[in-house]
Amino acid sequence: MILQKIMENKQPDNRQSIFELIERITPLYNSYRDSVKSLASGTDVLVLMWKVGDIIDLFVNEHDIKPHALYWQIYGKAEGLKQSYITRDFLSYCLRIRRYFSSMTDISERFPHLRKYSLFREAFPLLENPKFKLSKDDEDKIITVLNSGGSLQKIKQLIQAVKSQHIGIKNTRKQKLNEMKPIADNFVAIYNEIYSLIKNNNQQELDQFAGSFSKDLLSSLSEAVSALTQENLYIPELTERKELPAHWILFIQNLIYLLKANVETRNRFRRLVPPRKLFNLADMLNVVTLNDGVKNYKKRKNIQ
């Protein structure tokens, strides 16, 4: 069996529950996509996402599963499940919206005239994250402008100006990129190594790889890489591991550094290693912890 040593601690089979969950979320997800395409009001979109978040919140509490792990099972192609195209990004924001607003009524009371969901999403880190807690005046200013009838471009510019003051987001595209290159090179090396393992599907190589890692460590690394794809995702606890090969020790050290760094540093890193590559790496780190994960990943990505 592929990665037998890792799979000794595999999770219980909950495929039917996941299938039923997908069946409940899919109509709402389709409505969300239709609403965004038809330029429906942002308030209506938030209500739809709150409903999905409520379903997720109940599920993770009932089944004692981490939201991150659940998102992978919904989006990925787990054995025995049909393909789901409900993205992890959508699911993550739905749960965050559910936990931010106490009820659907709270949404309509605070944002009765929100014109576009994308404007709310632009402002959401300021409203949600305690680390960037606004003053009451600034928060009221954001909420007022989101409900205003001003031009969409001016609303977005105002929100970005407030974010720049509180979070320090600046145009760092050409600043200090060279400092990130050794870190980016290490990520590329890890990416190529695990991709090669999956592509070759060589039992001896996979067994050797499995002997160096535990399932929990690989899951944590997957979560950590995923957290780098965008701001305000769940960040796992990581500690340095001295027993691993040197480039993996460095990989974990780099992850810890980036996750503790400021937004500007992570933005510089994402200029060299784009979120899509990070998403793929997180996906690959995750599939090697699943029964038949490598086989299903190759099939899903059409890797020969």
Secondary structure, 3 states (H helix, E strand, C coil): CCCHHHHCCCCCCCHHHHHHHHHHHHHHHHHHHHHHHCCCCHHHHHHHHHHHHHHHHHHHHHHCCCHHHHHHHHHCCCCCCCCCCCCHHHHHHHHHHHHHCCCHHHHHHHCCCCCCHHHHHHHHHHHHCHHHCCCHHHHHHHHHHHCCCCCHHHHHHHHHHHHHHHCCCCCCCCCCHHHHHHHHHHHHHHHHHHHHHHHHCCHHHHHHHHHHCCHHHHHHHHHHHHHCCCCCCCCCCCCCCCCCCHHHHHHHHHHHHHHHCCHHHHHHHHHHCCHHHHHHHHHHHHHCCCCCHHHHHHHHHCCC
